[in-house]
Amino acid sequence: MRLWHEVLIPKLPRQQLLGQHRECCALRGKGWGKPHSTVNYVFDHSPYKLVQYHWLIMTEMENRGYKPDELWKNPLYRGKAIEAYTGLPEVAIETPIYPEHHDDYLKECLDNLAEKDIYL
């Protein structure tokens, strides 16, 4: 799974949006630090950036009438299977949240979606 370029979040079909939420939950939990070629760059940054990205996903979910578990809004929460962070320094939000989400990455995401017959 990948983290979609953040400009695509409001346009993602239901399946991709909800899949993105599951991916964020997994990465924030026991998946943190486990190598996977499409998301390895996430581990080069503070986990707080993943929280910021996840907030974008959950906001879009709520805009569409979904109700993600409120626990995920807490930056220290990591899921039921792993201890919460005892502290996590805040990081200033940047746009994009991940510098790796540049124009080339946007094209890569759009190409990936097109392979699934999804054209945004």
C-alpha positions in Angstrom: 0.0 0.0 0.0 1.1 3.6 -0.5 0.3 6.9 1.0 -1.5 8.8 -1.7 -0.3 12.3 -2.5 -2.3 14.5 -0.2 -3.9 16.6 -3.0 -5.6 13.4 -4.1 -7.3 12.7 -0.7 -10.5 14.7 -1.4 -10.9 12.9 -4.8 -10.1 9.3 -3.8 -12.8 6.8 -4.3 -14.3 5.2 -1.2 -12.2 2.0 -1.4 -8.9 3.9 -1.6 -9.9 6.4 1.1 -10.9 3.7 3.6 -7.9 1.6 2.6 -5.7 4.7 3.3 -7.2 4.9 6.8 -6.4 1.2 7.4 -2.9 1.8 6.2 -2.4 4.8 8.5 -3.7 2.8 11.4 -1.3 -0.1 10.6 1.7 2.2 10.2 1.0 4.1 13.4 0.7 0.8 15.2 2.9 -2.3 14.9 3.8 -1.4 11.3 6.0 1.5 12.4 9.5 0.9 11.2 8.7 -2.3 9.2 10.1 -1.9 5.8 7.8 -1.7 2.8 9.2 -0.3 -0.4 6.3 2.2 -1.1 6.2 3.7 2.4 9.8 3.5 3.7 10.2 7.3 3.4 7.7 7.7 6.2 10.1 6.2 8.7 12.7 8.9 7.9 10.4 11.4 9.6 8.8 11.9 13.0 5.8 9.7 13.6 3.9 13.0 14.2 4.0 13.6 10.4 2.1 10.3 9.9 -0.5 11.5 12.5 -0.9 14.8 10.6 -1.4 12.9 7.3 -3.9 10.5 9.1 -5.8 13.6 10.3 -6.3 14.6 6.7 -7.6 11.2 5.9 -10.0 11.1 8.8 -11.3 14.6 8.1 -12.1 13.5 4.5 -13.8 10.4 5.9 -15.9 12.6 8.2 -16.8 14.9 5.3 -18.2 11.9 3.6 -20.2 10.7 6.6 -17.8 8.0 7.9 -17.0 7.9 11.6 -13.4 6.9 12.3 -12.7 5.9 15.8 -12.0 9.1 17.9 -9.1 7.4 19.5 -7.0 7.9 16.3 -7.3 11.6 16.7 -5.0 11.4 19.7 -1.4 11.6 18.3 -0.1 9.3 21.1 -2.6 6.5 20.2 -1.1 3.6 18.3 -4.0 1.1 18.3 -5.2 -1.6 20.7 -2.2 -4.0 20.0 0.6 -1.7 21.1 1.3 0.8 23.9 0.6 4.4 23.2 3.5 6.9 23.0 4.3 8.5 26.3 5.3 11.6 24.5 5.6 12.6 20.9 7.0 16.1 20.1 4.7 18.1 17.8 6.1 18.9 14.4 5.1 22.0 12.5 2.8 21.1 9.6 4.2 21.6 6.1 2.6 21.4 2.7 3.0 18.8 1.6 3.3 17.0 4.9 5.9 14.7 3.3 8.5 16.4 1.1 8.5 13.1 -0.9 5.0 14.0 -2.1 6.3 16.2 -4.9 5.0 16.5 -8.5 6.7 13.3 -9.7 5.1 11.4 -6.8 1.7 12.9 -7.8 2.2 11.6 -11.3 3.2 8.2 -9.9 0.0 8.1 -7.8 -2.2 9.1 -10.7 -0.5 6.4 -12.9 -1.1 3.8 -10.2 -4.8 4.8 -10.0 -5.1 4.7 -13.8 -3.9 1.1 -13.7 -7.0 0.5 -11.6 -9.2 2.3 -14.1 -9.5 5.3 -11.7 -9.0 8.6 -13.4 -8.8 11.8 -11.2 
